[in-house]
Amino acid sequence: MVNCLYCCEIEPDLDPDGTPSEYCSDECRRKALKTGFLTPCLQCKEFPCAKYSQFCGWSTCRNIPTCIRCKNNQVRDMGSLWCSKKCRDDTPNWKMMIKSDEFCLECRQEYPLYGKDFCKRECEEHAQNNGQKFKDISNQFTSSWKHKNKPIPSVYAVYKIFPNQDLVFKYNDYQDYVEKRRGFGYKGRPFPKGDESRKMTRGNEQRRFHGTRMKCFLGIETEALCSNSECSICGIIKNGFKLSYEGPKSFPWQKFGPGIYFSGTSSKSDYFSKDTKVCNSRKYKAMLLNKVVAGRVLELLEENKNMEGSPSNYDSVVGEPGEKLNYDELVVYKECACLPRYLIIYEKSGKADNNI
């Protein structure tokens, strides 16, 4: 349990509803309020507001309502009508008494509290703690959608991927190798393009999109990986990227020979996310956001399908958009040079665009 937010020495006491508060005593509450960084209770103005409330933890201020079913216990969460799930389920037609007919935005297993998007405080806190990462990835996805004839889709969900440790170890080892192999590091050096305020990371690591097939409802209706051999999304998450699936016979569109292809343009990667999944009358697609060790990059302005790996003294190839290439591509030729990090579920936009 986290100790008192002010003294950091004693465990917090309990609010009148029986849940842990944020401070160990009224003395720490008063001292915390005097720091000037907290909002005082709307009623007593003596103590700071409790999390997600305009009032402090005392029932005289919060006027916590009692459960509408048992009529004895106080409701557990502000915005709820019941003290427990049992009382809720025992209430006839209880679903008619909540505002939403959709599940909690975080756990997607329970109905949200009255007037809220989450079923309990834990879900709301978890969503807030991870909200900035969701915004960061969503912004990268929407801002890099460059196909003007395809409407920018909305991001439905972002899931962090935890690859198996063997994949992580191989990726980290390769990143260290690329960083050290030429006698000078990439980390901390200015990017060769753009302003000098943006610094390169170890091994010149990039964050790039990869579109591929998904045969299941991962991230839409389930969090379980499937065993369908044709579901590339689940295969990559479980086993990493495989060059054996990237041969020219399977993918004749490869512009720089058999390799593992990524793009900084989400709408380009969308072209390769072929499968659309329908759930509750809405259409969804999936895409991976990955870490890629680019190392020393060979920039090309036109395709070269005869390439067999990265050229001598280079670690990757980048296709630069211009007269002969429409959108950017980053190609690596080693499986250990890339690692899936996020699964992005987004709603399908307009008509398909074959201009890649």
Backbone hydrogen bonds, N-H to C=O, Kabsch-Sander energy under -0.5 kcal/mol:
donor,donor_aa,acceptor,acceptor_aa,energy
4,C,10,I,-3.0
5,L,22,E,-2.5
8,C,4,C,-1.4
13,D,23,Y,-2.2
15,D,19,T,-3.3
18,G,15,D,-2.6
21,S,13,D,-3.0
29,R,25,S,-1.7
30,R,26,D,-2.5
31,K,27,E,-2.3
32,A,28,C,-2.5
33,L,29,R,-2.1
34,K,30,R,-1.6
35,T,31,K,-0.5
35,T,32,A,-1.1
36,G,33,L,-1.4
41,C,47,F,-2.9
42,L,54,Q,-2.7
45,K,41,C,-0.8
49,C,39,T,-2.6
50,A,55,F,-3.0
53,S,50,A,-1.6
61,C,58,W,-1.4
62,R,58,W,-2.6
63,N,59,S,-2.5
67,C,73,N,-3.4
68,I,81,L,-2.4
71,K,67,C,-1.2
75,V,65,P,-2.3
76,R,82,W,-1.1
80,S,77,D,-2.4
88,R,84,S,-1.8
89,D,85,K,-2.9
90,D,86,K,-1.8
91,T,87,C,-0.5
91,T,88,R,-1.4
94,W,91,T,-1.3
96,M,93,N,-1.5
97,M,94,W,-1.9
98,I,95,K,-0.8
104,C,110,E,-3.4
105,L,117,D,-2.6
108,R,104,C,-1.2
113,L,118,F,-3.0
114,Y,79,G,-1.5
116,K,113,L,-2.4
124,E,120,K,-1.8
125,E,121,R,-3.0
126,H,122,E,-2.3
127,A,123,C,-2.2
128,Q,124,E,-2.1
129,N,125,E,-2.4
130,N,126,H,-1.6
131,G,127,A,-0.6
131,G,128,Q,-0.5
134,F,130,N,-1.8
135,K,131,G,-2.4
136,D,132,Q,-2.4
137,I,133,K,-2.5
138,S,134,F,-2.7
139,N,135,K,-2.7
140,Q,136,D,-1.9
141,F,137,I,-2.4
142,T,138,S,-2.8
143,S,139,N,-2.6
144,S,140,Q,-1.2
145,W,142,T,-1.2
146,K,144,S,-1.0
148,K,146,K,-0.9
150,K,147,H,-1.6
156,Y,345,I,-2.6
157,A,345,I,-1.9
159,Y,343,L,-2.6
161,I,341,R,-3.5
167,L,164,N,-0.7
168,V,164,N,-1.8
169,F,165,Q,-2.9
170,K,166,D,-2.1
171,Y,167,L,-2.3
172,N,168,V,-2.7
173,D,169,F,-2.5
174,Y,170,K,-2.2
175,Q,171,Y,-2.5
176,D,172,N,-2.4
177,Y,173,D,-2.3
178,V,174,Y,-2.6
179,E,175,Q,-2.0
180,K,176,D,-1.7
181,R,177,Y,-2.1
183,G,180,K,-1.6
188,G,200,M,-2.9
189,R,186,Y,-2.2
191,F,198,R,-2.0
198,R,195,D,-1.2
199,K,197,S,-0.5
200,M,189,R,-3.5
204,N,201,T,-2.5
205,E,202,R,-0.5
206,Q,292,V,-3.2
208,R,206,Q,-0.6
208,R,290,N,-1.9
209,F,263,S,-3.0
210,H,288,L,-2.1
219,G,222,T,-3.3
220,I,217,F,-2.2
221,E,217,F,-2.4
222,T,217,F,-1.5
231,C,228,N,-1.9
232,S,230,E,-1.2
233,I,213,R,-2.0
235,G,231,C,-1.9
236,I,232,S,-2.7
237,I,233,I,-2.2
238,K,234,C,-2.2
239,N,235,G,-2.9
240,G,236,I,-2.4
245,Y,242,K,-1.3
246,E,243,L,-1.7
250,S,247,G,-0.6
251,F,247,G,-1.9
254,Q,251,F,-1.6
257,G,254,Q,-0.6
259,G,246,E,-0.5
259,G,257,G,-0.5
260,I,332,V,-2.9
261,Y,259,G,-0.6
262,F,330,L,-2.2
263,S,209,F,-1.8
266,S,264,G,-0.7
267,S,144,S,-0.8
268,K,265,T,-0.7
269,S,265,T,-1.8
270,D,266,S,-1.8
271,Y,267,S,-0.6
271,Y,268,K,-1.0
272,F,268,K,-0.5
272,F,269,S,-1.0
273,S,269,S,-0.6
273,S,270,D,-0.9
274,K,272,F,-1.7
277,K,284,Y,-2.8
279,C,277,K,-0.5
279,C,282,R,-2.7
282,R,279,C,-1.8
284,Y,277,K,-3.2
285,K,346,Y,-2.9
287,M,344,I,-1.9
288,L,210,H,-2.4
289,L,342,Y,-2.7
290,N,208,R,-3.1
291,K,339,L,-2.8
292,V,206,Q,-2.8
293,V,337,A,-2.9
294,A,204,N,-1.8
294,A,292,V,-1.0
295,G,203,G,-2.1
297,V,295,G,-0.5
298,L,316,S,-2.2
299,E,297,V,-0.6
300,L,318,V,-2.8
304,N,255,K,-2.7
307,M,304,N,-1.5
314,Y,311,P,-1.8
315,D,296,R,-2.8
316,S,296,R,-1.4
317,V,331,V,-2.2
318,V,298,L,-2.6
319,G,329,E,-2.3
320,E,300,L,-2.9
320,E,318,V,-0.7
322,G,325,L,-3.0
329,E,319,G,-1.2
330,L,262,F,-2.7
331,V,317,V,-3.1
332,V,260,I,-2.0
333,Y,315,D,-0.5
337,A,334,K,-1.5
338,C,335,E,-1.1
339,L,291,K,-2.3
341,R,289,L,-2.1
342,Y,289,L,-2.3
343,L,159,Y,-2.8
344,I,287,M,-3.2
344,I,342,Y,-0.6
345,I,157,A,-2.8
345,I,343,L,-0.5
346,Y,285,K,-2.3
346,Y,344,I,-0.5
347,E,154,S,-2.4
348,K,283,K,-2.4
356,I,354,N,-1.1
